[in-house]
Amino acid sequence: MALSYKARRRWALVILLIGLPLYVVAAVNVIDLFERPSILVELMVYVGLGFLWALPFRFIFRGIGQADPNEKADG
């Protein structure tokens, strides 16, 4: 079952305000478990992880910045 526009907006907000900071903390802690790599390797790891976190949530974020498609326009 597909999520409604309002439900996707709410989930996007939860993901950005709660999930993303938790993911950032987890990513930094995972890097700290190993000996610190060179700055370029570390940058590439963070860019890769920054891209990977959004992949499972593409369907939630798609179209969120647009107007509600179910809302009737005054005409």
C-alpha positions, 0 to 999 in steps of 0.5 A, a space after each residue: 500500500 502506498 503512503 499518502 502525501 501527508 504521511 510521506 511528509 511526516 515520515 520525511 520529517 522524522 527521518 531528517 530530524 531523528 534518523 539522519 543525526 543518528 546515522 551521522 553519529 553511527 558513521 563517525 563511530 564506525 570510522 573511529 573503530 579503525 585507525 584513522 585513514 588519510 583525509 581523502 579516504 575518510 572524505 570518500 567514506 563519508 561521501 559514500 555513506 552520505 549517499 547510501 543513507 538516502 537510497 532506502 528512503 527515495 520513495 518517501 522523499 520523492 515529490 515532497 517539495 511539490 504541492 499536495 497533488 490531492 489538494 484541490 486548486 482554486 480555479 
